[in-house]
Structures are given as C-alpha cells and as structure tokens.
Amino acid sequence: MPSPTSDYFREQNVLITGATGFLGLAMTVKILCTAPCSRLLLLVRGGERRFWDFYHAVLPSKEYQLLWDSGKITVLEGDLLKPGLGLTEETLSEIKSTTTIYIHAASSINLHRPLPSIAASIIKASLQLADIALESPRLEKFAYVSTAYANSHLHNLHSDIETLVSEQIYPLRAGGGDSTVLELQDLYSSGTTPEFTFHNFPFPYAYAKHLTERVLLDRFSSQNRLSSLLIIRPSIIGPALRDPYPLYEIRGSAPATGFLAAAMASFSLRFDFASRFPDPMRESTFDEIPVDIVVNRILVHLSRKSSGVIHAVAGLRGRRSFRNLWDKAMSERRLPWCPRLVWQNVDWHSDCLHPLAHRFVVVGTSFLFEDGRVDGIWEDMTEEERADFPLWLESPAQNGNFVMRRAGVRNELERYFGRKGFPRLLIDLLVRRPVSCGN
C-alpha cells in the first residue's frame, strides 16, 4: 500500500534546481525510487550530458539504471542567473503551465564569497525562479532550501550558552519593522547593507540566505500565496545514513568532512578558536544532519502541504559536542603530535584566530534549532512510511562513525593537495585507508 507521501507525489510535476549538487542528487534519487512523480524537470547547467555523466560517476549502477529507465526525467539546459533561466519562451511557457512543485535546492556553497557576488547566485536566482512559480496556475508549493545558520547572528545578541532558533522569520530591524525592500536597494546600489554590518553575521552566505527568506516571504505575500511557500532550513548537511547509499557525499559539500580533513592533516602546532563559553569543548555543539534525512523531511512536509518555515536538523537528539568531533579527528590523525587548542573570547572574525577558525566560524557556539513542526507529522505516519522516510537521528552515535568517513576525508585532501600541487603520496602519510561499508 503506497504511503501518503508516495501517493501525493504520484500526480505531481516537480521541478528541481541544483540536481547535480549534494542535496539535489539525493532528492532526485529519492523521489524516483521511493515517491515517483508524474514528471521530473531538472534545470542543469551543461544539460543532459553533464547530468548523466555526473550521476553515472556518483551512483551505484542499480540506482543509475533505475533513473535512466524511469522515463520521467527531463533535463533542461538552463541557468538561474540568465533571463528566463536561459530557456526558450516555449519551454518556459510549458514549465509554467505544467509544474506543480518547485524545489529550489541550487545555491553557492562558498560561504565566504563577498556579499555582492553571492547575492546574485542566491537572492536574484531565487527571486527569478519564484516569479516563474507565481505565474504557474497549477502551483501547489515552492520549496526554498535555506539554512538554519541564516540566523547565526543571534549568537551575538545575548550572553547565554545556548542560542535558541525557532521555526520563524527573524526581522533585523529594531522593533521588528520590515526592512527587506530597503536592504535590497542598499545591496544592489552599494554592495552591502547596514543590517549586514550591524548584525555581524559569521559569513556573507548566512545573511544572503536570511534576506532571501524575507524577500520570498514578501513576494508570495504580495500575491496572496503565502500558503504556497515552504522554507526549509537544514543545519550542517552530512553524509547519508542510507539513501542513495550509506555515507554518500559529494567532495567539498559536507562541511564536517572538510573540518575533519583539515584538523587531521594540519601541520599547525596550535589552533586558536573563538568562544565566550567557560568550557567550549563541552558546551559548544555541532549540529550535523544526514542529507537523506533532510530530503525526507522536505518530501514529507510537501506531502502534508506544510507552509512557512521548517527546520531539518539533528537537534537535541543528534547534535554532538565539539569535544566529540575533535577527539574523533585526533584519534584518526597520523601526525606524531596533536595541535594545542586555545580558546579566545574575541570576535569570531578576529585576526588572532587560526585560519581553520575563519573557515568554520561557528565552531565554539551552540545553537538549539527547534524542529517541533515535524512531531505531529511523525505521529501521523504509519510504520511503513516511517521506514521509507525516516525523519530523525536517534542519537549522536548514529551519525558519528568517523572511521567510516575516511574515504570522504581522503577525497577532501586529494582536492586540496591537487590544487596546491602536493604529491598524492603525502595523503597516505596523513590519513588511514578507507574502511569498506559493503557498498
């Protein structure tokens, strides 16, 4: 018997952006393997050849063949930054007339790109796709993938250990006034905004996502279509628990893997990180959620016609302390010394910090991302649907087997060493050989 989620997607025409990204690939496979839709449109720069070559390189042959044989995939060669997505008027008209669900998963993953640069790939691209969706007479949902760290600036607005982030939109103006239009004007005219400067976001990406959420809210509200907007905020997306296969990740897309690689292979004797906590090793936390759990939450929420903001996070069940992450990295380290950790009560952009602290700015913080909206849905799901679409990490240990992540760590180091021109032989001296997971 089909689950409510699978049943819902059977009649849907779905458009996905970012299908060659970490999340988008997992989403594409999950829909076609577990909740087949009527038609799946994929907007891909480079078109069909790039799409199928990439999927062939990443997926096991069984899953690849299932997608190839499905007959449901239409790859559109387009570009979110070009007028009309770079598509012909005929193709654009067909998209508008047939598409019922838009899932906007494409985004820059370079957190530190300058704000003017990242604004185009995140804000302008999202607005263009939203305007197309709002012209679709059959539109049911526009799902925008944001980030839970869009509200990471809240860490600096109090002095407590825990920073609570609810499933809501947080205005940046004092008194809660809407500054969205003025911020867009400032951003396009001067490349920055007073809000970005004042709130001390950890990286431009977080502010761009925060502003995009509010821009989309404003745009859908002006068309009386708020019920059609779903904003999904994943925390740190990590390797898959199960789908499309255990430990699936794409090189450069799983931040925790990048952190592990840097910590394990660094020749530094000392790491300086920022934290105001008395005991940062124990009190700071790391919220990493497997990519397939993020996909499941998106699909299940869509099937229940949720709107507004939802979190896809590890939360209290699954987040880990920084000590857990650091100890795992040091246990895998092959260099004959462990760097000394020094915690500084300074701004997270301070020049006195280690380069690793500037790359992973939120180390030394602790965010509690509420995700209560999924509780009622979970209670309503049958055991069969829960098995097909698990929504939780049961414990930190379920996502903490770093021995099994050696392959991902090696891939990260191969990418870095390749750019620097270092010999690959050096990797064998720094990282242990991967352990097979039987796939």
N, C-alpha and C positions, 0 to 999 in steps of 0.2 A: 504494500500500500504506500503510495507516494506521501512524503511528508508535506506539511503545509508550505514549507519553503520551496521544495521542489515543485509542488503543484502550482505555486504562484508564478514561478519563472517560466513555466511551460508556454504561456501565451505572450510573453514579453519580448519585445525587440530592444536589445540592450546595446548601447554604445559605450566603449571603454577607451579612455586615453591612458597612455603610459603602459600599454600592454607588453612592451619589451623591458619594463622595469621590474624590480624585485616584487613589489606588491601586485602590479598589473598582471604579470605572468601567473602568479599563484591564483589570482582572481579568475583569469581566463580558463585555466585548467579546472578549477573547482566548479565553475558554472557548467562547463560542458560535460564534466564527468559525473557530477552529483545533482545538479539542478539545471538540466538542459533547457535553454530558452528557445524561442522560435527562431531568432536570428541574432547573431552577434557581430556588431560592427566594431572594427578596431582601427583607430586612427594611428598610423605609424609613419614616422619619417623614414624614408627609404623604401617604403612599400612592401609588397608581398615577399620579394626575395630576401630582404633583410629580416623580415618577421620569421619566415620559415627556417632560414639558416640559423637564426638565433635560437629558436625553440628546439631545433634538431641538436644543437650543441649542448643545450642545458637539460633537456628532459630525457628520461628513460624511453626506450623505443616504444614500450606499450602505450604510455601516455601520449607520446608524439603521434603515433599511428591513430589513436582514438580521435585526436583533434583533426588530423588530416582527413580521416574518413567521415567525420561528422556531417560535412556538407553545410554546416551552419555559419561558418566564419566568412566574413567579407572584410578583407584588408583594404583600407583606404589610404593611399599615399597622400599625406597631408602634413600640415604644420600649424600648430596652435598660434604661432606668432604672425602668420600671414593672414591678410584679409580673407574672410570666408573660409578660413582653415586651409587655404591653398587648394580648395576643391572647385570643380566646375559648378556653375549655377544649377545644372540639372542634378548633380549628385547632392548638393546642399539642400535642394528642394525635397529630394527623396528622403534624406535624413530627417528633415523637419516633419514630413508628413507621416513617417512610419515609426520613429523611435519613441518608446515609452519610458525608458530608464536611461539616464546619462550617469555614468560613473567616472568622475574626473580624478584619476589617480596619477596623472602626469605631473611632475614637478622637478625643479632643480633640487639636487641633494647636496649641493655645495653650500653648507650653512653659512660660510663666511664671505661669500661673494658680496661686493659692495651693493648697497641698497638700490641705487638706480638700475644696476644690471639685473638684480634678482627680481625687481618689481615687474619687469616685462614678462619674465618667464612664469611668474606666479600670479600676479594681480591681473595684468592685461589679458593673459591667456585665459584665466578663469572667467573674466567678465565676458570675453567674446563667446566662449562656449555657453555660458549662462544665457546670454541674449539669444543664441540659437535655440536653446532648450525652451525658452519662454515663448518662442514662435512656433513651438510644436503643439498642435492641437490635441495630440494623444498623450502628452506628458503626464506621467504619474510621479516620478521622482528625479530630482537632480541631486546626486550624492557627491559631495565635495570632501576629498581627503585632506584634512588639515593636519595638525599635530597637537598633542597635549601640551607640548612645550611652547605653544603660541602664547601661553600665559605665564611663562617662566619669569617674567619681570616682577611678578607678585612676590617672589622671594625677597626682593629688596624693599618691600613696603611694610615689613614687620620685623620683629627680632626673635620670633619663636623658632623652634627647631623645624617643625612641620609646616609646609605650605599647602594649604587646602585649595584644590581647584575643582570647582563644581562643573556640572554639565550645563553651562550657561555662557552667554556672551558678556565679557567684561569691558565696559567703556573705559577709555583712557583719560577723558576729561574729568576734572574735579566736579562733583555734583552730578555725575552720570550723564551729562549732556552728550548728544551725538555730534562727533567731530569728523565723521567719515568724509564728507564732501570737502571740507577744508583741508584735511590731510592729503587727499588725492591731489588737490590743486597744488599744495605745497610740494608734494613729492614730484609731480610732473614738471614744476617750474624750477625747483632748486635742488632736486635730488635727495632731499631729506625732509623731515618734519620735526616740529618742536616735541611732539609726543615721543618719537623715536629717541631723541636726545635725552629728554627728561626721564623716561622710564628705564633707561639703562638695560635694554634687552641684552641677553648673552651673545646673540648673533643676529645679523640682518634678516636671516630666514625666518626667525620666530616672529619678528614684527611684521614681515610681509604676509605671513600666514594669518596673524591676528587682524590685520587690516583687510585682507581678502574675505575673512569670515563676515566682517561688518559690511563690506561692500556688497557681498552676495545677499546678506540679510536685507539691506536697503533696497536692492534691485528687485528681489522677489516680493518684498512688502509693497513696493510701489505698484506691482501688478496684481496685488491681492492673491499671491500664490505662495504664501509662507508655508502652507501645508505640503508643498511640493519640494521643499528644501530640507535636505538632511546633511548635516555637517559631522563628519567622523574624525575624531581626534585620537589617533594611535599614539602610544608613548614611543619608546625606542624599539623599533621593529627588529626582531632577531630571527635566526634560522627556524625553519618549520619543525613542528613536532611530528607531523605525519604527512601533510599534503603540500605539494605534489609528491614529495618523498621526504623521509626523515633527514633533517639537517640541510635541506635545500636553502641555499642563499646565493646571491649574485655578488661577485667580488666588488668590494667598495660600497656596498649598500647596507651592511649590517654594522652599525657603529660600535657595538660591544666587541665584535670580532676585530675591528680596527684598533680598539683600545688594547685588547689582549696582545695583538701582534706588536704594537708599539712598546708596551710595557715589558714583554718578554725579550725583545731584541734590542732595546735601547742600551747604548754604552754609557749612559749617564750614571754618575755616582749618587746624584741627589735629585729628587723631584720636589718642586715647590708647588703646592696647590692652595687655592683659596677656600677658606671655610670659616664661618663665625662660630661653629659648634665647639663645645668643650671637648667632645670625643668624636671627631669626624669619621674615624674608621668604623665606629659602631653606629653612629647616629645618621650619617649620610646614606642615602639609598639609591638604588639603580633599578628603574622600572623598565624591564625589557619584556616584550610580548612577542611570541612566535607569529610569523607572518600569516600562517594559516588560521590562527585564532582571530586575527584582525579581519581576514576575509570572511570567516564565518559570522562574525558579529555584523559586518556590513550586510551580508546577504540575508541574515535572519531579520535584522531591523527593516530592511527593504520589504521583505515579505509580510511584515506586520504593519507596514505603512507608517513607520515612525517618521517624525519630522523634528526639526530643531537640532540640538547638539547631543551627541553621544560620545562616550569615551570607549576606546578599545585598549585596555591597559592590563598590566599584571595586578596592580592594586595591592591591597593588604595580603591577598592570598599568595602572590607570586613574586613580589619585588624582593630584592636582595640588598644586604648591606654592602657598602663599599669594601669592607674588610673581606667579605666573601669573594668578591670579584678580584681584589688584589692578591689574596692568598692563592687563589686558583692560578693567576698569572705567574706568580713567583714559583709555584710548585712545578710549572711547566718550563720555567726558564733554565737554559743550559749554560749561560754565562756564569763564571765562578763567584759572582757577587750579586747581592740584591741591592738595588738603589735605596737610599735612605729617603723616607717620606718626611717632608716638612710642611706643616700646615700654617698658612699665613692668614691672619684676619685682615685681609685687604680686599679691594675691589676685584671682581673676577676678570677684569681687563688689565690688571696691574702688570707693569713691565718686569717686576721681580719674579714672576711665575715662570715655571718651566714651559717650553713650547707645547708639551702634551696637555698642560692645563689650558692653554689658549685654544687648542683644538677641541678638547672635551670640557667646555666651560662649566657645565652643570655638575661636574664632579665636586663633591663637598656640599651638596644641597640635599634636600629631602622633600619630594612632592608626594602628596596623597591625592591622587586623581580619583574623585568619586565616579563610580560607574553603576549607580543604583538603578538606572533605567532598564538595564538588561535583566534584573532579577525577576520581574514579572513575566517576561518572555520565557525565561528558563523554566519557570514553574509551569508554564502552559505547554511546554514541549513534551512530546512523547519520548519514551526511551529510545525508540528507533531514530527519531530526529536528533536527539542529543548525541547519539553515536555518530551520525553523519556530520553534524555541525557542532562539535564541542566548543564551548564559549569561554572556558576557564583554564587557567593554570591551577592545579590543585595545591601545589606547594612550590617554593623556590627551587627545590631539588629537581622538579620535573623539567626545569629549563636550565639546569646548572652543570651539565656534564661537559666540562671543558676539554676533557681528553678526546671526546668525540668531535670537537671543533678544530682539531689540529689541521685538517685539510683546509678549512676556511682561513685559519691563521697563515698557513703557508701561501695560500693564494694572495692574501694581502701583502705579504712580504715580497713575493715574486713581482707583484705590480710595482711596489715601491723601489725595490732593488733594480728592476728593469729600467725605471725612469732615471735612476742615478747612475746606471752603468756598472753596478756592482756584480761580481760573479755569482751565479746561482748556487755554486758550491757552498757559499757562505751560509745559505739558508739551512743546510744540513747541520751546520755547527751551532745554529741558534734555536732550531725548532725540531722537536721529535717527529718521527714519522707518523703520518695519519693512521688512525685505527679504523678498520672497515666496520661499517654499520650494517653490512649484509645486503646492500642495495647496489 
